[in-house]
């Protein structure tokens, strides 16, 4: 699943229940999200950072590459929008 340039375990990690899980709710419970955050830090993120440096670097590279594309697309869209508005006004 891709959400705003995010891919689980490739560009980072989600916080809170996955939309496919039974415990998922639209409004989200901060307690569930906090519990998931601490669980992922303990079992996934910190062990990856200290125990699998190559995987950590790979995740960071993918994050930069994919987020750059997402932000570049957004910036291009904003530039086009500004140009259209400027042409309408002037």
C-alpha positions in Angstrom: 0.0 0.0 0.0 1.3 3.4 -0.9 0.2 6.5 1.1 1.9 9.8 0.2 5.0 8.1 -1.0 5.2 5.7 1.9 5.8 1.9 1.6 5.9 -0.2 4.7 9.4 -1.5 5.5 10.8 0.1 2.3 10.6 3.8 3.1 9.7 3.6 6.8 7.0 2.3 9.1 3.4 3.1 9.8 2.0 3.9 13.2 -1.3 2.5 14.4 -3.4 -0.3 13.1 -3.4 -1.1 9.4 -6.7 -0.3 7.6 -7.2 -4.1 7.0 -7.0 -5.0 10.7 -10.2 -5.5 12.8 -9.0 -2.9 15.4 -8.7 -0.1 12.7 -11.1 2.8 13.1 -11.3 6.0 11.0 -10.8 8.4 13.9 -7.9 6.4 15.4 -7.3 5.9 19.1 -4.1 7.7 20.4 -3.5 5.0 22.9 -3.5 2.3 20.1 -1.2 4.5 18.0 1.2 5.0 21.0 1.2 1.3 21.8 2.0 0.5 18.1 4.7 3.1 18.0 6.5 1.7 21.1 6.1 -1.9 19.8 7.6 -1.0 16.4 10.4 0.9 18.0 11.3 -2.1 20.3 10.8 -4.9 17.8 11.6 -3.4 14.4 13.1 0.0 14.2 15.8 0.0 16.9 16.9 -3.6 16.1 17.2 -2.6 12.4 19.2 0.6 13.2 21.7 -1.2 15.5 21.6 -4.7 14.1 21.2 -4.4 10.4 23.0 -1.3 9.2 22.8 -2.2 5.5 19.0 -2.6 5.7 18.7 0.7 7.6 20.7 2.5 4.9 18.6 0.9 2.2 15.4 2.1 3.9 16.8 5.6 4.2 17.9 5.6 0.5 14.4 4.5 -0.6 12.8 7.0 1.6 14.8 9.9 0.1 14.3 8.6 -3.5 10.5 8.1 -3.2 9.8 11.2 -1.1 11.8 13.3 -3.5 9.6 12.1 -6.4 6.5 12.8 -4.4 7.6 16.3 -3.3 8.8 17.1 -6.8 5.4 16.1 -8.3 3.7 18.3 -5.7 6.0 21.3 -6.4 5.4 20.9 -10.2 1.7 20.9 -9.5 2.0 24.1 -7.4 4.0 25.8 -10.0 1.4 25.0 -12.7 -1.4 26.3 -10.4 0.5 29.5 -9.7 1.1 30.1 -13.4 -2.6 29.5 -14.2 -3.7 31.9 -11.4 -1.2 34.5 -12.5 -2.3 34.3 -16.1 -6.0 34.7 -15.0 -5.2 37.8 -12.8 -2.8 39.6 -15.1 
